[in-house]
Amino acid sequence: MVADTIQAQDLGIADRNFCVLDFLFTIPQQAAFFVIRQPGNTPYKPLTPLKFIGKSETGDVAEPRVEITASNGETVEVRRVVVELKTPTRNGDKHLILLTNLPQETVDALMIAKLYRGRWGIETAFQKLESHLNSEINTLGYPKAALFGFCLALVAFNLYAIVMAARRATPRAQVINDTVSEYYIAQEIATNTGGRLIAVLPSEWTIFAQASSEELGSILLNIASHVDLNKYKKHPRGPKKPPTEKNQFQGHPHVSTAKLLKAAAAKAAAAKAAAAKAA
């Protein structure tokens, strides 16, 4: 269990799936700390009024102190950090609410909001691992094989992150953030690495193995400044069209029997009137 791995002075940052009452009580009992997103159904009792703390990158931050009661009647006092988001989440949430037992005199609410944003960054990295680098291969049925494949994807992601950092360190950083597709860059690494290893002599790679951190950084920045970004342009999709309503009469509009009989009767009456007029 996750609770068994917690040690004193640890700080656990987790999403709302971990906001279980027993878990919130277990962590302080082990002299550890948490920053966990609160789902809407977590019961609590306000102890202080909501107080505005300041503005973060994602929105205004406020905080009250609240009391949470466990199923056995035990209570614990925690901080409830509320971030009013400038932009709603993809699920439509307008507020990000965090529960934490970090001491207020040591860590303010703005820092807590920043720490949680870092967790979102890690979550995004795992999404890229799966979508860009195929870290979850369905055909690897053996657990050790799947774990090995995932570890290889992590190594590849470290290299990928260095490439992206070098490109963002150039004067074209904003262009890269706005128009360059990270997926296309990952595909470039995956499809062309084998060819480069064949075409480039092993001696040519020596400079990367022997260079210091400063020298390697300069080399990467020099290479990044000559990359043709047009090869990796994003192709954002247009606005989604509203779905076409489907029914069993698609392509053959349904008409009621009464309407058909009425139309047939009118046609017959018109024909009879025309015949009588002709006679």
ChimeraX commands (.cxc) that place a marker at each C-alpha (Angstrom):
marker #1 position 0.00,0.00,0.00 radius 0.5
marker #1 position 1.06,3.60,-0.63 radius 0.5
marker #1 position 0.64,4.45,3.07 radius 0.5
marker #1 position 3.28,1.85,4.00 radius 0.5
marker #1 position 5.92,3.64,1.92 radius 0.5
marker #1 position 5.48,7.04,3.62 radius 0.5
marker #1 position 8.36,8.21,5.79 radius 0.5
marker #1 position 8.74,11.14,8.18 radius 0.5
marker #1 position 9.11,14.54,6.46 radius 0.5
marker #1 position 7.90,13.16,3.11 radius 0.5
marker #1 position 5.66,15.41,1.02 radius 0.5
marker #1 position 3.06,13.64,-1.11 radius 0.5
marker #1 position 1.44,15.60,-3.94 radius 0.5
marker #1 position -1.48,13.76,-5.52 radius 0.5
marker #1 position -4.71,14.18,-7.44 radius 0.5
marker #1 position -8.21,13.83,-5.99 radius 0.5
marker #1 position -8.27,10.04,-6.39 radius 0.5
marker #1 position -6.03,9.96,-3.29 radius 0.5
marker #1 position -8.26,12.29,-1.26 radius 0.5
marker #1 position -9.55,9.49,0.97 radius 0.5
marker #1 position -10.30,10.39,4.59 radius 0.5
marker #1 position -8.25,7.55,6.06 radius 0.5
marker #1 position -5.32,8.48,3.84 radius 0.5
marker #1 position -5.46,12.12,4.96 radius 0.5
marker #1 position -5.22,10.96,8.58 radius 0.5
marker #1 position -2.50,8.37,7.96 radius 0.5
marker #1 position 0.03,10.82,6.52 radius 0.5
marker #1 position 0.16,13.25,9.51 radius 0.5
marker #1 position 0.38,10.28,11.89 radius 0.5
marker #1 position 3.69,9.40,10.22 radius 0.5
marker #1 position 5.02,12.97,10.60 radius 0.5
marker #1 position 4.69,13.51,6.84 radius 0.5
marker #1 position 2.89,16.10,4.71 radius 0.5
marker #1 position 0.47,16.13,1.79 radius 0.5
marker #1 position -0.91,18.41,-0.92 radius 0.5
marker #1 position -3.92,16.63,-2.36 radius 0.5
marker #1 position -6.65,17.93,-4.62 radius 0.5
marker #1 position -10.04,17.84,-2.96 radius 0.5
marker #1 position -13.06,16.38,-4.77 radius 0.5
marker #1 position -16.40,18.05,-4.23 radius 0.5
marker #1 position -17.79,15.40,-1.89 radius 0.5
marker #1 position -15.06,15.58,0.81 radius 0.5
marker #1 position -16.80,16.67,4.08 radius 0.5
marker #1 position -15.19,19.51,6.01 radius 0.5
marker #1 position -16.10,22.26,8.51 radius 0.5
marker #1 position -14.76,25.81,7.91 radius 0.5
marker #1 position -12.80,27.22,10.85 radius 0.5
marker #1 position -11.74,30.58,9.37 radius 0.5
marker #1 position -13.22,32.74,6.60 radius 0.5
marker #1 position -11.84,32.54,3.06 radius 0.5
marker #1 position -8.91,34.98,2.83 radius 0.5
marker #1 position -7.36,36.25,-0.41 radius 0.5
marker #1 position -3.62,35.46,-0.48 radius 0.5
marker #1 position -2.42,36.62,-3.88 radius 0.5
marker #1 position -2.27,35.92,-7.61 radius 0.5
marker #1 position -0.56,32.90,-9.13 radius 0.5
marker #1 position 0.17,32.03,-12.75 radius 0.5
marker #1 position -3.11,30.14,-13.02 radius 0.5
marker #1 position -5.42,32.41,-11.01 radius 0.5
marker #1 position -6.30,34.09,-7.70 radius 0.5
marker #1 position -5.42,32.13,-4.57 radius 0.5
marker #1 position -7.38,32.19,-1.30 radius 0.5
marker #1 position -7.26,30.08,1.83 radius 0.5
marker #1 position -9.28,29.17,4.92 radius 0.5
marker #1 position -8.53,26.58,7.60 radius 0.5
marker #1 position -10.96,23.68,7.83 radius 0.5
marker #1 position -11.58,20.64,9.99 radius 0.5
marker #1 position -12.00,17.16,8.58 radius 0.5
marker #1 position -13.65,14.32,10.51 radius 0.5
marker #1 position -12.76,10.67,9.96 radius 0.5
marker #1 position -15.25,7.82,10.04 radius 0.5
marker #1 position -14.16,6.97,13.62 radius 0.5
marker #1 position -14.87,10.53,14.80 radius 0.5
marker #1 position -11.23,11.65,14.87 radius 0.5
marker #1 position -10.66,15.21,13.58 radius 0.5
marker #1 position -7.72,16.97,11.97 radius 0.5
marker #1 position -7.25,20.63,11.08 radius 0.5
marker #1 position -5.87,21.33,7.58 radius 0.5
marker #1 position -5.51,24.20,5.14 radius 0.5
marker #1 position -7.83,24.47,2.15 radius 0.5
marker #1 position -6.15,26.34,-0.72 radius 0.5
marker #1 position -8.61,27.57,-3.36 radius 0.5
marker #1 position -7.33,28.65,-6.80 radius 0.5
marker #1 position -9.86,30.49,-8.97 radius 0.5
marker #1 position -8.59,29.42,-12.39 radius 0.5
marker #1 position -8.16,31.94,-15.20 radius 0.5
marker #1 position -8.90,29.15,-17.65 radius 0.5
marker #1 position -11.17,26.22,-16.71 radius 0.5
marker #1 position -9.69,22.73,-16.84 radius 0.5
marker #1 position -10.55,20.38,-19.71 radius 0.5
marker #1 position -13.25,18.96,-17.41 radius 0.5
marker #1 position -14.78,22.42,-16.97 radius 0.5
marker #1 position -13.60,22.98,-13.38 radius 0.5
marker #1 position -13.32,26.68,-12.57 radius 0.5
marker #1 position -11.69,26.17,-9.18 radius 0.5
marker #1 position -8.74,24.08,-8.08 radius 0.5
marker #1 position -9.09,23.15,-4.40 radius 0.5
marker #1 position -6.15,21.67,-2.48 radius 0.5
marker #1 position -5.99,20.24,1.02 radius 0.5
marker #1 position -2.66,20.35,2.84 radius 0.5
marker #1 position -1.15,20.00,6.30 radius 0.5
marker #1 position 2.00,21.96,5.43 radius 0.5
marker #1 position 2.71,24.62,8.10 radius 0.5
marker #1 position 1.45,28.06,7.10 radius 0.5
marker #1 position 4.48,29.85,8.57 radius 0.5
marker #1 position 6.83,27.83,6.34 radius 0.5
marker #1 position 4.94,27.36,3.05 radius 0.5
marker #1 position 2.41,29.93,1.86 radius 0.5
marker #1 position -0.61,29.18,-0.33 radius 0.5
marker #1 position 1.03,30.55,-3.48 radius 0.5
marker #1 position 3.89,28.07,-3.12 radius 0.5
marker #1 position 1.42,25.23,-2.55 radius 0.5
marker #1 position -0.40,26.14,-5.79 radius 0.5
marker #1 position 2.97,26.20,-7.59 radius 0.5
marker #1 position 3.92,22.78,-6.20 radius 0.5
marker #1 position 0.68,21.30,-7.50 radius 0.5
marker #1 position 1.25,22.85,-10.94 radius 0.5
marker #1 position 4.51,20.89,-10.96 radius 0.5
marker #1 position 2.50,17.68,-10.47 radius 0.5
marker #1 position 0.41,18.60,-13.51 radius 0.5
marker #1 position 3.67,18.93,-15.46 radius 0.5
marker #1 position 4.66,15.39,-14.45 radius 0.5
marker #1 position 1.24,14.11,-15.53 radius 0.5
marker #1 position 1.69,15.80,-18.91 radius 0.5
marker #1 position 5.09,14.12,-19.25 radius 0.5
marker #1 position 3.47,10.69,-18.75 radius 0.5
marker #1 position 0.92,11.55,-21.45 radius 0.5
marker #1 position 3.77,12.37,-23.84 radius 0.5
marker #1 position 5.53,9.14,-22.89 radius 0.5
marker #1 position 2.45,7.19,-23.94 radius 0.5
marker #1 position 1.47,9.17,-27.06 radius 0.5
marker #1 position 4.90,10.19,-28.44 radius 0.5
marker #1 position 7.18,7.35,-27.30 radius 0.5
marker #1 position 4.78,4.37,-27.04 radius 0.5
marker #1 position 5.65,3.63,-23.41 radius 0.5
marker #1 position 2.62,1.33,-23.03 radius 0.5
marker #1 position 2.94,-1.44,-25.62 radius 0.5
marker #1 position -0.16,-3.65,-25.48 radius 0.5
marker #1 position 1.56,-6.70,-26.99 radius 0.5
marker #1 position 4.09,-6.93,-24.13 radius 0.5
marker #1 position 2.11,-9.39,-22.03 radius 0.5
marker #1 position 4.94,-10.26,-19.63 radius 0.5
marker #1 position 5.23,-7.76,-16.74 radius 0.5
marker #1 position 9.05,-7.63,-16.91 radius 0.5
marker #1 position 8.94,-6.92,-20.65 radius 0.5
marker #1 position 6.38,-4.15,-20.20 radius 0.5
marker #1 position 8.45,-2.62,-17.40 radius 0.5
marker #1 position 11.61,-2.79,-19.52 radius 0.5
marker #1 position 9.80,-1.12,-22.43 radius 0.5
marker #1 position 8.54,1.62,-20.13 radius 0.5
marker #1 position 12.07,2.22,-18.77 radius 0.5
marker #1 position 13.41,2.54,-22.31 radius 0.5
marker #1 position 10.70,5.13,-22.98 radius 0.5
marker #1 position 11.82,7.06,-19.87 radius 0.5
marker #1 position 15.41,7.12,-21.15 radius 0.5
marker #1 position 14.19,8.29,-24.55 radius 0.5
marker #1 position 12.08,10.97,-22.86 radius 0.5
marker #1 position 15.15,12.35,-21.06 radius 0.5
marker #1 position 16.89,12.74,-24.43 radius 0.5
marker #1 position 13.73,14.23,-25.91 radius 0.5
marker #1 position 13.50,16.73,-23.02 radius 0.5
marker #1 position 17.11,17.82,-23.61 radius 0.5
marker #1 position 16.36,18.42,-27.29 radius 0.5
marker #1 position 13.28,20.50,-26.44 radius 0.5
marker #1 position 15.15,22.47,-23.76 radius 0.5
marker #1 position 17.92,23.31,-26.25 radius 0.5
marker #1 position 15.39,24.53,-28.78 radius 0.5
marker #1 position 13.51,26.61,-26.24 radius 0.5
marker #1 position 16.79,28.22,-25.13 radius 0.5
marker #1 position 17.19,29.83,-28.57 radius 0.5
marker #1 position 15.68,33.23,-29.49 radius 0.5
marker #1 position 12.87,31.33,-31.23 radius 0.5
marker #1 position 11.48,29.94,-27.97 radius 0.5
marker #1 position 8.02,31.52,-28.38 radius 0.5
marker #1 position 7.74,30.26,-31.95 radius 0.5
marker #1 position 8.59,26.75,-30.75 radius 0.5
marker #1 position 5.98,26.86,-27.98 radius 0.5
marker #1 position 3.25,28.15,-30.29 radius 0.5
marker #1 position 3.83,26.41,-33.62 radius 0.5
marker #1 position 6.13,23.39,-33.24 radius 0.5
marker #1 position 4.63,19.93,-32.77 radius 0.5
marker #1 position 6.40,17.91,-30.08 radius 0.5
marker #1 position 4.85,14.78,-31.61 radius 0.5
marker #1 position 6.64,15.37,-34.93 radius 0.5
marker #1 position 9.93,15.90,-33.11 radius 0.5
marker #1 position 9.50,12.60,-31.25 radius 0.5
marker #1 position 8.72,10.88,-34.55 radius 0.5
marker #1 position 11.86,12.39,-36.08 radius 0.5
marker #1 position 13.95,10.92,-33.25 radius 0.5
marker #1 position 12.28,7.52,-33.53 radius 0.5
marker #1 position 12.47,7.15,-37.32 radius 0.5
marker #1 position 15.85,8.70,-38.12 radius 0.5
marker #1 position 18.10,7.62,-35.24 radius 0.5
marker #1 position 18.89,4.24,-36.81 radius 0.5
marker #1 position 19.92,5.85,-40.09 radius 0.5
marker #1 position 22.16,8.35,-38.33 radius 0.5
marker #1 position 23.91,5.58,-36.40 radius 0.5
marker #1 position 24.70,3.88,-39.72 radius 0.5
marker #1 position 25.65,7.02,-41.67 radius 0.5
marker #1 position 27.70,8.81,-38.98 radius 0.5
marker #1 position 31.00,7.24,-37.97 radius 0.5
marker #1 position 31.41,6.32,-34.28 radius 0.5
marker #1 position 34.34,8.74,-34.02 radius 0.5
marker #1 position 31.99,11.63,-34.81 radius 0.5
marker #1 position 30.02,10.94,-31.64 radius 0.5
marker #1 position 33.07,11.16,-29.40 radius 0.5
marker #1 position 32.68,14.90,-28.89 radius 0.5
marker #1 position 29.34,14.34,-27.11 radius 0.5
marker #1 position 30.79,11.72,-24.77 radius 0.5
marker #1 position 33.85,13.78,-23.82 radius 0.5
marker #1 position 32.37,17.28,-23.68 radius 0.5
marker #1 position 31.76,19.00,-20.34 radius 0.5
marker #1 position 28.24,20.16,-19.43 radius 0.5
marker #1 position 29.06,23.71,-20.60 radius 0.5
marker #1 position 30.55,22.49,-23.89 radius 0.5
marker #1 position 27.66,20.14,-24.54 radius 0.5
marker #1 position 25.19,22.96,-23.86 radius 0.5
marker #1 position 26.96,25.23,-26.37 radius 0.5
marker #1 position 26.98,22.48,-29.01 radius 0.5
marker #1 position 23.28,21.78,-28.55 radius 0.5
marker #1 position 22.37,25.48,-28.70 radius 0.5
marker #1 position 24.38,25.87,-31.90 radius 0.5
marker #1 position 22.65,22.89,-33.50 radius 0.5
marker #1 position 19.21,24.02,-32.30 radius 0.5
marker #1 position 19.64,27.47,-33.87 radius 0.5
marker #1 position 19.95,25.86,-37.35 radius 0.5
marker #1 position 16.92,23.57,-37.16 radius 0.5
marker #1 position 14.27,24.07,-39.87 radius 0.5
marker #1 position 11.17,24.48,-37.72 radius 0.5
marker #1 position 8.86,24.39,-40.75 radius 0.5
marker #1 position 9.35,20.61,-40.84 radius 0.5
marker #1 position 7.69,20.26,-37.43 radius 0.5
marker #1 position 4.74,22.64,-37.69 radius 0.5
marker #1 position 1.60,21.89,-35.75 radius 0.5
marker #1 position -1.53,21.18,-37.75 radius 0.5
marker #1 position -4.31,22.20,-35.38 radius 0.5
marker #1 position -7.72,20.90,-36.30 radius 0.5
marker #1 position -10.52,23.31,-36.99 radius 0.5
marker #1 position -13.57,23.73,-34.80 radius 0.5
marker #1 position -15.61,20.58,-34.39 radius 0.5
marker #1 position -18.81,20.43,-36.42 radius 0.5
marker #1 position -21.95,19.64,-34.48 radius 0.5
marker #1 position -22.77,15.92,-34.84 radius 0.5
marker #1 position -25.46,15.02,-37.33 radius 0.5
marker #1 position -28.51,13.61,-35.64 radius 0.5
marker #1 position -28.89,9.97,-36.62 radius 0.5
marker #1 position -32.12,7.96,-36.74 radius 0.5
marker #1 position -33.54,4.91,-38.46 radius 0.5
marker #1 position -34.90,7.05,-41.27 radius 0.5
marker #1 position -31.47,8.57,-42.19 radius 0.5
marker #1 position -31.66,9.50,-45.90 radius 0.5
marker #1 position -35.33,8.55,-46.03 radius 0.5
marker #1 position -37.29,11.11,-44.01 radius 0.5
marker #1 position -40.21,9.62,-42.13 radius 0.5
marker #1 position -43.70,10.73,-43.17 radius 0.5
marker #1 position -46.80,9.71,-41.24 radius 0.5
marker #1 position -49.36,7.38,-42.82 radius 0.5
marker #1 position -52.12,9.93,-42.31 radius 0.5
marker #1 position -50.15,12.51,-44.25 radius 0.5
marker #1 position -49.60,10.08,-47.14 radius 0.5
marker #1 position -53.34,9.16,-47.24 radius 0.5
marker #1 position -54.29,12.83,-47.19 radius 0.5
marker #1 position -51.92,13.61,-50.07 radius 0.5
marker #1 position -53.21,10.64,-52.08 radius 0.5
marker #1 position -56.83,11.70,-51.50 radius 0.5
marker #1 position -56.03,15.25,-52.60 radius 0.5
marker #1 position -54.30,13.94,-55.74 radius 0.5
marker #1 position -57.28,11.70,-56.56 radius 0.5
marker #1 position -59.72,14.55,-56.03 radius 0.5
marker #1 position -57.67,16.80,-58.31 radius 0.5
marker #1 position -57.58,14.14,-60.99 radius 0.5
marker #1 position -61.34,13.58,-60.74 radius 0.5
marker #1 position -62.00,17.32,-60.98 radius 0.5
marker #1 position -59.77,17.59,-64.04 radius 0.5
marker #1 position -61.56,14.67,-65.71 radius 0.5
marker #1 position -64.96,16.19,-65.02 radius 0.5
marker #1 position -63.84,19.53,-66.44 radius 0.5
marker #1 position -62.52,17.87,-69.57 radius 0.5
marker #1 position -65.84,16.06,-70.10 radius 0.5
marker link #1:1,2 radius 0.2
marker link #1:2,3 radius 0.2
marker link #1:3,4 radius 0.2
marker link #1:4,5 radius 0.2
marker link #1:5,6 radius 0.2
marker link #1:6,7 radius 0.2
marker link #1:7,8 radius 0.2
marker link #1:8,9 radius 0.2
marker link #1:9,10 radius 0.2
marker link #1:10,11 radius 0.2
marker link #1:11,12 radius 0.2
marker link #1:12,13 radius 0.2
marker link #1:13,14 radius 0.2
marker link #1:14,15 radius 0.2
marker link #1:15,16 radius 0.2
marker link #1:16,17 radius 0.2
marker link #1:17,18 radius 0.2
marker link #1:18,19 radius 0.2
marker link #1:19,20 radius 0.2
marker link #1:20,21 radius 0.2
marker link #1:21,22 radius 0.2
marker link #1:22,23 radius 0.2
marker link #1:23,24 radius 0.2
marker link #1:24,25 radius 0.2
marker link #1:25,26 radius 0.2
marker link #1:26,27 radius 0.2
marker link #1:27,28 radius 0.2
marker link #1:28,29 radius 0.2
marker link #1:29,30 radius 0.2
marker link #1:30,31 radius 0.2
marker link #1:31,32 radius 0.2
marker link #1:32,33 radius 0.2
marker link #1:33,34 radius 0.2
marker link #1:34,35 radius 0.2
marker link #1:35,36 radius 0.2
marker link #1:36,37 radius 0.2
marker link #1:37,38 radius 0.2
marker link #1:38,39 radius 0.2
marker link #1:39,40 radius 0.2
marker link #1:40,41 radius 0.2
marker link #1:41,42 radius 0.2
marker link #1:42,43 radius 0.2
marker link #1:43,44 radius 0.2
marker link #1:44,45 radius 0.2
marker link #1:45,46 radius 0.2
marker link #1:46,47 radius 0.2
marker link #1:47,48 radius 0.2
marker link #1:48,49 radius 0.2
marker link #1:49,50 radius 0.2
marker link #1:50,51 radius 0.2
marker link #1:51,52 radius 0.2
marker link #1:52,53 radius 0.2
marker link #1:53,54 radius 0.2
marker link #1:54,55 radius 0.2
marker link #1:55,56 radius 0.2
marker link #1:56,57 radius 0.2
marker link #1:57,58 radius 0.2
marker link #1:58,59 radius 0.2
marker link #1:59,60 radius 0.2
marker link #1:60,61 radius 0.2
marker link #1:61,62 radius 0.2
marker link #1:62,63 radius 0.2
marker link #1:63,64 radius 0.2
marker link #1:64,65 radius 0.2
marker link #1:65,66 radius 0.2
marker link #1:66,67 radius 0.2
marker link #1:67,68 radius 0.2
marker link #1:68,69 radius 0.2
marker link #1:69,70 radius 0.2
marker link #1:70,71 radius 0.2
marker link #1:71,72 radius 0.2
marker link #1:72,73 radius 0.2
marker link #1:73,74 radius 0.2
marker link #1:74,75 radius 0.2
marker link #1:75,76 radius 0.2
marker link #1:76,77 radius 0.2
marker link #1:77,78 radius 0.2
marker link #1:78,79 radius 0.2
marker link #1:79,80 radius 0.2
marker link #1:80,81 radius 0.2
marker link #1:81,82 radius 0.2
marker link #1:82,83 radius 0.2
marker link #1:83,84 radius 0.2
marker link #1:84,85 radius 0.2
marker link #1:85,86 radius 0.2
marker link #1:86,87 radius 0.2
marker link #1:87,88 radius 0.2
marker link #1:88,89 radius 0.2
marker link #1:89,90 radius 0.2
marker link #1:90,91 radius 0.2
marker link #1:91,92 radius 0.2
marker link #1:92,93 radius 0.2
marker link #1:93,94 radius 0.2
marker link #1:94,95 radius 0.2
marker link #1:95,96 radius 0.2
marker link #1:96,97 radius 0.2
marker link #1:97,98 radius 0.2
marker link #1:98,99 radius 0.2
marker link #1:99,100 radius 0.2
marker link #1:100,101 radius 0.2
marker link #1:101,102 radius 0.2
marker link #1:102,103 radius 0.2
marker link #1:103,104 radius 0.2
marker link #1:104,105 radius 0.2
marker link #1:105,106 radius 0.2
marker link #1:106,107 radius 0.2
marker link #1:107,108 radius 0.2
marker link #1:108,109 radius 0.2
marker link #1:109,110 radius 0.2
marker link #1:110,111 radius 0.2
marker link #1:111,112 radius 0.2
marker link #1:112,113 radius 0.2
marker link #1:113,114 radius 0.2
marker link #1:114,115 radius 0.2
marker link #1:115,116 radius 0.2
marker link #1:116,117 radius 0.2
marker link #1:117,118 radius 0.2
marker link #1:118,119 radius 0.2
marker link #1:119,120 radius 0.2
marker link #1:120,121 radius 0.2
marker link #1:121,122 radius 0.2
marker link #1:122,123 radius 0.2
marker link #1:123,124 radius 0.2
marker link #1:124,125 radius 0.2
marker link #1:125,126 radius 0.2
marker link #1:126,127 radius 0.2
marker link #1:127,128 radius 0.2
marker link #1:128,129 radius 0.2
marker link #1:129,130 radius 0.2
marker link #1:130,131 radius 0.2
marker link #1:131,132 radius 0.2
marker link #1:132,133 radius 0.2
marker link #1:133,134 radius 0.2
marker link #1:134,135 radius 0.2
marker link #1:135,136 radius 0.2
marker link #1:136,137 radius 0.2
marker link #1:137,138 radius 0.2
marker link #1:138,139 radius 0.2
marker link #1:139,140 radius 0.2
marker link #1:140,141 radius 0.2
marker link #1:141,142 radius 0.2
marker link #1:142,143 radius 0.2
marker link #1:143,144 radius 0.2
marker link #1:144,145 radius 0.2
marker link #1:145,146 radius 0.2
marker link #1:146,147 radius 0.2
marker link #1:147,148 radius 0.2
marker link #1:148,149 radius 0.2
marker link #1:149,150 radius 0.2
marker link #1:150,151 radius 0.2
marker link #1:151,152 radius 0.2
marker link #1:152,153 radius 0.2
marker link #1:153,154 radius 0.2
marker link #1:154,155 radius 0.2
marker link #1:155,156 radius 0.2
marker link #1:156,157 radius 0.2
marker link #1:157,158 radius 0.2
marker link #1:158,159 radius 0.2
marker link #1:159,160 radius 0.2
marker link #1:160,161 radius 0.2
marker link #1:161,162 radius 0.2
marker link #1:162,163 radius 0.2
marker link #1:163,164 radius 0.2
marker link #1:164,165 radius 0.2
marker link #1:165,166 radius 0.2
marker link #1:166,167 radius 0.2
marker link #1:167,168 radius 0.2
marker link #1:168,169 radius 0.2
marker link #1:169,170 radius 0.2
marker link #1:170,171 radius 0.2
marker link #1:171,172 radius 0.2
marker link #1:172,173 radius 0.2
marker link #1:173,174 radius 0.2
marker link #1:174,175 radius 0.2
marker link #1:175,176 radius 0.2
marker link #1:176,177 radius 0.2
marker link #1:177,178 radius 0.2
marker link #1:178,179 radius 0.2
marker link #1:179,180 radius 0.2
marker link #1:180,181 radius 0.2
marker link #1:181,182 radius 0.2
marker link #1:182,183 radius 0.2
marker link #1:183,184 radius 0.2
marker link #1:184,185 radius 0.2
marker link #1:185,186 radius 0.2
marker link #1:186,187 radius 0.2
marker link #1:187,188 radius 0.2
marker link #1:188,189 radius 0.2
marker link #1:189,190 radius 0.2
marker link #1:190,191 radius 0.2
marker link #1:191,192 radius 0.2
marker link #1:192,193 radius 0.2
marker link #1:193,194 radius 0.2
marker link #1:194,195 radius 0.2
marker link #1:195,196 radius 0.2
marker link #1:196,197 radius 0.2
marker link #1:197,198 radius 0.2
marker link #1:198,199 radius 0.2
marker link #1:199,200 radius 0.2
marker link #1:200,201 radius 0.2
marker link #1:201,202 radius 0.2
marker link #1:202,203 radius 0.2
marker link #1:203,204 radius 0.2
marker link #1:204,205 radius 0.2
marker link #1:205,206 radius 0.2
marker link #1:206,207 radius 0.2
marker link #1:207,208 radius 0.2
marker link #1:208,209 radius 0.2
marker link #1:209,210 radius 0.2
marker link #1:210,211 radius 0.2
marker link #1:211,212 radius 0.2
marker link #1:212,213 radius 0.2
marker link #1:213,214 radius 0.2
marker link #1:214,215 radius 0.2
marker link #1:215,216 radius 0.2
marker link #1:216,217 radius 0.2
marker link #1:217,218 radius 0.2
marker link #1:218,219 radius 0.2
marker link #1:219,220 radius 0.2
marker link #1:220,221 radius 0.2
marker link #1:221,222 radius 0.2
marker link #1:222,223 radius 0.2
marker link #1:223,224 radius 0.2
marker link #1:224,225 radius 0.2
marker link #1:225,226 radius 0.2
marker link #1:226,227 radius 0.2
marker link #1:227,228 radius 0.2
marker link #1:228,229 radius 0.2
marker link #1:229,230 radius 0.2
marker link #1:230,231 radius 0.2
marker link #1:231,232 radius 0.2
marker link #1:232,233 radius 0.2
marker link #1:233,234 radius 0.2
marker link #1:234,235 radius 0.2
marker link #1:235,236 radius 0.2
marker link #1:236,237 radius 0.2
marker link #1:237,238 radius 0.2
marker link #1:238,239 radius 0.2
marker link #1:239,240 radius 0.2
marker link #1:240,241 radius 0.2
marker link #1:241,242 radius 0.2
marker link #1:242,243 radius 0.2
marker link #1:243,244 radius 0.2
marker link #1:244,245 radius 0.2
marker link #1:245,246 radius 0.2
marker link #1:246,247 radius 0.2
marker link #1:247,248 radius 0.2
marker link #1:248,249 radius 0.2
marker link #1:249,250 radius 0.2
marker link #1:250,251 radius 0.2
marker link #1:251,252 radius 0.2
marker link #1:252,253 radius 0.2
marker link #1:253,254 radius 0.2
marker link #1:254,255 radius 0.2
marker link #1:255,256 radius 0.2
marker link #1:256,257 radius 0.2
marker link #1:257,258 radius 0.2
marker link #1:258,259 radius 0.2
marker link #1:259,260 radius 0.2
marker link #1:260,261 radius 0.2
marker link #1:261,262 radius 0.2
marker link #1:262,263 radius 0.2
marker link #1:263,264 radius 0.2
marker link #1:264,265 radius 0.2
marker link #1:265,266 radius 0.2
marker link #1:266,267 radius 0.2
marker link #1:267,268 radius 0.2
marker link #1:268,269 radius 0.2
marker link #1:269,270 radius 0.2
marker link #1:270,271 radius 0.2
marker link #1:271,272 radius 0.2
marker link #1:272,273 radius 0.2
marker link #1:273,274 radius 0.2
marker link #1:274,275 radius 0.2
marker link #1:275,276 radius 0.2
marker link #1:276,277 radius 0.2
marker link #1:277,278 radius 0.2
marker link #1:278,279 radius 0.2
view
